[in-house]
């Protein structure tokens, strides 16, 4: 018997995610900057009238390059297209798979400040990802002084994001979920650090600060909805991927993140135009 919480292929969790996403949308389909009282109290914060549509033109993202994930994503996309080939325009190219940390609107004169914010975020995050590892041959007792601390090496602790299961935003976006685990807290901490560094430069997100880590596989957008609508497609029905909802897609090692333009011509490999990229660890 199907789970009683599930109705028409949707679950309570899906509905909660859709409700959160709906708060981030405007009637025109754009994302809006919701200025809170906390934001207004910040020195130099820009007050944007509630409901004002501000379309993002830049994003800070973690690129997904894992071959395992890409194979898994393609299998899901192909399974959906086998049932509804008219959704081809909604398919996200494998070369452009990514996890969004921040969406924002930058004027030309703000791009340099955004690059500086990205580098500052990297400088703050890297030490948090280092852990002490005892040098070979040293005794096992913990260091009790700076001198004794020399017995330890600092080793970079990689962040790995596993993806498992599918979800939807209002049946216009199908995404892979980040699996449950401690990595979610780490990923959230990374996103919060990025947002804080950008805020210090008076650069604010075009959403309401809700961070829902996910990997988009299919999406109906302002750019493709006309073409899809002409073919009778207005939503991506959950029934198209019903048998794939719990599938494991693999894991992505997080080596850094990029500041990407959403408007400039994409790179030769199909990914966003990268304005600035930082990597964790020594020499990153």
Helices and strands as residue ranges (DSSP letters): H 12-22, H 37-41, E 58-63, H 67-83, G 85-90, G 94-96, E 98-104, G 108-110, H 111-128, E 130-134, G 148-151, E 152-156, E 159-169, E 173-178, H 182-199, E 214-219, H 225-230, G 238-244, E 248-254, E 256-261, E 273-279
